[in-house]
Amino acid sequence: HTTPRRAMGGDGAPSAGASRRNPAVELYVFCICAIGLILYGYPVGASSVMLGSNKQFTRDFNVDGDINVLGALLACNSVGALIGAFIALVPVRGVPLADVYGRIKWMRAGAGCYVAGGALAALTPGAATSLIDFSTFMPFTFSAKFGVYWFGTCRVVYGIGMSLCYQATAVYVAELASQRSRGFYLPMIAVMTMVGDLVGNFVGLALEPASGSWRMLAALPVPFALAYAYYVGKCPDSPRWLILNATNASKHNRSSTIATNSMYYARNDSYADTMDDDVDLRRARETLAVLKSKSANASFSISDACFRGRRGGMLRVLENPELPDATTREEIERELGDILAVVKASADTANHNVCATLNQTGTRRAMYVAFGLSILSMLSGAPSLTYFMKHMFEMTGHTPIRATSMTTGLAFVRLLVTLFVAIWLETFGRRRMLLIGTSIQLMATTTLSFIFDGLTWIETPAVSFQVLQGSLAAAADFAIFANAVGFHIGFWALGWTVSNELSPLRSRSTIVALNAVFSWILSIITVRFLPAMMASPGIGVTFGFCAGSLFLTVIFVYLYVPETKGRSLEEVERIVAKALSLRDVVREMNIPSRATPTDVLHRRRSEASPLLVDP
């Protein structure tokens, strides 16, 4: 038996080589995960045609113009997402369900919900355009009301898949990527969901003239979800989750939920057949060997990797990687040691249950930042305003057709801005980018509060597009665009990124699920009451309230959001757990992380405050 060595430099900081990844493997795995994220955003865009067009679902089921039915059907995806978040929190032997089955199985479960929800929605009975005539083999026919309930239930199932897929992908990408590429791939999650939204919009617009094409829109995700389920099953699981699962298994004196037929073990390779005390690390070693594989080319062809299976294709690398050389084995042992040390340090809770884990110091501080950003994000008004963007442009003097064009143009601007954040995040840093985004929002909402001072929400477009004219309308348009740009620079791209990186491994899935519940509930509330606030006390007052919330956001980010750029998740977890306060965490992590910091600098910090005491 060999004990993994800590991935530490001479000062106790993680070494640079420990988290090295093959860029081609990282890119390939993210491309597979991106399919699920696109399917997450797809119904957001497609629903405008499925449920909003007068030739589609509402006409076939005689509910055209029934705003209550339409609102309920639109909300079904959100209800499903809430259910999915609650499912992830179900405790099993003191461990959340999401941590019992792991990231890969959770994503495949989400794919199964995509398939079931999409296929059954396309087969909704009770309409003249039903794909299957149920009356030929049943003694009764289905009513239109039954069809509405059926379709709503299918949207709930699809929404569960959205939640399972997004949560698992966010955690999986954070845990799989290296500390150098994590800042790119986490914001790219938001980019992929926006791509799905745009795909849904464009496919919906193309199929809208055809009567009954809502069935095609509902069924379109099914083949992609099946491919997603297959290929994500070929991806390596998170080495951090594998170690966490093995540690939990040894603590309960039971066998791990992971199969033990490790590739190296099957080859009788003594290197992989090692354990640290009673923790089985074989699968974690195998996964890290895949991620650090040197046999994968620096670039790859998607068609070769997925379909042709050419020698050297990425799928071959994932299924049958080469044995690591001595240098790679050293890196693997260092990274294993660092992860295992952090996992064992957090395993000292008395009863080892979810509540005890959430009560740990590092977890409480991570939740404070995560929930604080979620609340302030919703109070900024930008997420809710997205649902009413077309109407806002109508109130700045544009016709309904022109307002639709501007809304589509703004969607592309938001996509490009989020892509910009992903590319430049490792240069600017999380904290600086959040401050830039929220400051832009603050100036934009303050401007809008003055422009719309004394005006109220007007529902009739024939009146509302005459509210603002001339230079005042142009200024309002610019401020609306600036508000959206600031939101996507800050909250949209980085809210989940920062909370994910700050969360300890043992509670990461729980915090992500709780944050999802929190965000969905706040979203439903703000969407419900935003038009009412704009009607009374008025649009100017509402934007003024948003500006005040954004001013508090700038202060909150400056005081309580630390910089995680360039640090491994284990280093972040160690600092967050051991610091005297959250402000000490911010001060310590704002010092740029170095690959090989000097012993003198480390000793100087340790003497000042016990922030980096090894667990």
MOVEN-V933075 format. One record per backbone hydrogen bond with DSSP energy under -1.0 kcal/mol. CO is the residue of the C=O (numbers start at 0). NH is the residue of the N-H. If there is no record, write none. Layout:
co->CO nh->NH
co->CO nh->NH
This chain:
co->5 nh->7
co->6 nh->14
co->8 nh->11
co->12 nh->8
co->16 nh->19
co->21 nh->25
co->22 nh->26
co->23 nh->27
co->24 nh->28
co->25 nh->29
co->26 nh->30
co->27 nh->31
co->28 nh->32
co->29 nh->33
co->31 nh->34
co->32 nh->36
co->33 nh->37
co->34 nh->38
co->35 nh->39
co->36 nh->40
co->37 nh->41
co->40 nh->44
co->41 nh->45
co->42 nh->46
co->45 nh->48
co->45 nh->49
co->46 nh->50
co->48 nh->52
co->49 nh->56
co->52 nh->55
co->54 nh->211
co->55 nh->59
co->56 nh->60
co->57 nh->62
co->58 nh->61
co->62 nh->65
co->64 nh->66
co->65 nh->69
co->66 nh->70
co->67 nh->71
co->68 nh->72
co->69 nh->73
co->70 nh->74
co->74 nh->78
co->75 nh->79
co->76 nh->80
co->77 nh->81
co->78 nh->82
co->79 nh->83
co->80 nh->84
co->81 nh->85
co->82 nh->86
co->83 nh->87
co->86 nh->89
co->87 nh->97
co->89 nh->96
co->91 nh->94
co->94 nh->91
co->95 nh->98
co->95 nh->99
co->96 nh->100
co->97 nh->101
co->101 nh->105
co->102 nh->106
co->103 nh->107
co->104 nh->108
co->105 nh->109
co->106 nh->110
co->107 nh->111
co->108 nh->112
co->109 nh->113
co->110 nh->114
co->111 nh->115
co->112 nh->116
co->113 nh->117
co->114 nh->118
co->115 nh->119
co->116 nh->120
co->117 nh->121
co->120 nh->123
co->126 nh->129
co->131 nh->133
co->132 nh->135
co->133 nh->136
co->142 nh->146
co->143 nh->147
co->144 nh->148
co->145 nh->149
co->146 nh->150
co->147 nh->151
co->148 nh->152
co->149 nh->153
co->150 nh->154
co->151 nh->155
co->152 nh->156
co->153 nh->157
co->154 nh->158
co->155 nh->159
co->156 nh->160
co->157 nh->161
co->158 nh->162
co->159 nh->163
co->160 nh->164
co->161 nh->165
co->162 nh->166
co->163 nh->167
co->164 nh->168
co->165 nh->169
co->166 nh->170
co->167 nh->171
co->168 nh->172
co->169 nh->173
co->170 nh->174
co->171 nh->175
co->172 nh->176
co->177 nh->181
co->180 nh->183
co->180 nh->184
co->181 nh->185
co->183 nh->187
co->185 nh->188
co->186 nh->190
co->187 nh->191
co->188 nh->192
co->189 nh->193
co->190 nh->194
co->191 nh->195
co->192 nh->196
co->193 nh->197
co->194 nh->198
co->195 nh->199
co->196 nh->200
co->197 nh->201
co->198 nh->202
co->199 nh->203
co->200 nh->204
co->201 nh->205
co->202 nh->206
co->203 nh->207
co->206 nh->209
co->209 nh->212
co->211 nh->214
co->212 nh->216
co->213 nh->217
co->214 nh->218
co->215 nh->219
co->218 nh->221
co->220 nh->224
co->221 nh->225
co->222 nh->226
co->223 nh->227
co->224 nh->228
co->225 nh->229
co->226 nh->230
co->227 nh->231
co->237 nh->241
co->238 nh->242
co->239 nh->243
co->240 nh->244
co->241 nh->245
co->242 nh->246
co->243 nh->247
co->244 nh->248
co->245 nh->249
co->246 nh->250
co->247 nh->251
co->248 nh->253
co->259 nh->261
co->261 nh->265
co->262 nh->266
co->263 nh->268
co->264 nh->267
co->268 nh->272
co->271 nh->273
co->275 nh->278
co->278 nh->275
co->280 nh->284
co->281 nh->285
co->282 nh->286
co->283 nh->287
co->284 nh->288
co->285 nh->289
co->286 nh->290
co->287 nh->291
co->289 nh->292
co->290 nh->21
co->300 nh->304
co->301 nh->305
co->302 nh->306
co->302 nh->307
co->303 nh->308
co->309 nh->312
co->312 nh->316
co->313 nh->317
co->314 nh->318
co->315 nh->319
co->324 nh->328
co->325 nh->329
co->326 nh->330
co->327 nh->331
co->328 nh->332
co->329 nh->333
co->330 nh->334
co->331 nh->335
co->332 nh->336
co->333 nh->337
co->334 nh->338
co->335 nh->339
co->336 nh->340
co->337 nh->341
co->338 nh->342
co->339 nh->343
co->340 nh->344
co->341 nh->345
co->343 nh->346
co->352 nh->356
co->353 nh->357
co->354 nh->358
co->356 nh->359
co->359 nh->363
co->360 nh->364
co->361 nh->365
co->362 nh->366
co->363 nh->367
co->364 nh->368
co->365 nh->369
co->366 nh->370
co->367 nh->371
co->368 nh->372
co->369 nh->373
co->370 nh->374
co->371 nh->375
co->372 nh->376
co->373 nh->377
co->374 nh->378
co->375 nh->379
co->377 nh->380
co->380 nh->384
co->381 nh->385
co->383 nh->386
co->384 nh->387
co->385 nh->388
co->387 nh->391
co->388 nh->392
co->389 nh->393
co->390 nh->394
co->392 nh->397
co->393 nh->396
co->398 nh->402
co->399 nh->403
co->400 nh->404
co->401 nh->405
co->402 nh->406
co->403 nh->407
co->404 nh->408
co->405 nh->409
co->406 nh->410
co->407 nh->411
co->408 nh->412
co->409 nh->413
co->410 nh->414
co->411 nh->415
co->412 nh->416
co->413 nh->417
co->414 nh->418
co->415 nh->419
co->416 nh->420
co->417 nh->421
co->418 nh->422
co->419 nh->423
co->420 nh->424
co->423 nh->427
co->424 nh->428
co->428 nh->432
co->429 nh->433
co->430 nh->434
co->431 nh->435
co->432 nh->436
co->433 nh->437
co->434 nh->438
co->435 nh->439
co->436 nh->440
co->437 nh->441
co->438 nh->442
co->439 nh->443
co->440 nh->444
co->441 nh->445
co->442 nh->446
co->443 nh->447
co->444 nh->448
co->445 nh->449
co->446 nh->450
co->447 nh->451
co->451 nh->454
co->451 nh->539
co->454 nh->538
co->459 nh->462
co->459 nh->463
co->460 nh->464
co->462 nh->465
co->463 nh->466
co->469 nh->473
co->470 nh->474
co->471 nh->475
co->472 nh->476
co->473 nh->477
co->474 nh->478
co->475 nh->479
co->476 nh->480
co->477 nh->481
co->478 nh->482
co->479 nh->483
co->480 nh->484
co->481 nh->485
co->482 nh->486
co->483 nh->487
co->484 nh->488
co->485 nh->489
co->486 nh->491
co->489 nh->493
co->490 nh->494
co->493 nh->497
co->494 nh->498
co->495 nh->499
co->496 nh->500
co->497 nh->501
co->498 nh->502
co->506 nh->510
co->507 nh->511
co->508 nh->512
co->509 nh->513
co->510 nh->514
co->511 nh->515
co->512 nh->516
co->513 nh->517
co->514 nh->518
co->515 nh->519
co->516 nh->520
co->517 nh->521
co->518 nh->522
co->519 nh->523
co->520 nh->524
co->521 nh->525
co->522 nh->526
co->523 nh->527
co->524 nh->528
co->525 nh->529
co->528 nh->532
co->529 nh->533
co->530 nh->534
co->531 nh->535
co->532 nh->537
co->533 nh->456
co->537 nh->541
co->538 nh->542
co->539 nh->543
co->540 nh->544
co->541 nh->545
co->542 nh->546
co->543 nh->547
co->544 nh->548
co->545 nh->549
co->546 nh->550
co->547 nh->551
co->548 nh->552
co->549 nh->553
co->550 nh->554
co->551 nh->555
co->552 nh->556
co->553 nh->557
co->554 nh->558
co->555 nh->559
co->556 nh->560
co->563 nh->566
co->567 nh->571
co->568 nh->572
co->569 nh->573
co->570 nh->574
co->571 nh->575
co->572 nh->576
co->573 nh->577
co->574 nh->578
co->580 nh->584
co->581 nh->585
co->582 nh->586
co->583 nh->587
co->584 nh->588
co->585 nh->589
co->597 nh->601
co->598 nh->602
co->599 nh->603
co->600 nh->604
co->601 nh->605
co->602 nh->606
co->603 nh->607
co->604 nh->608
co->608 nh->610
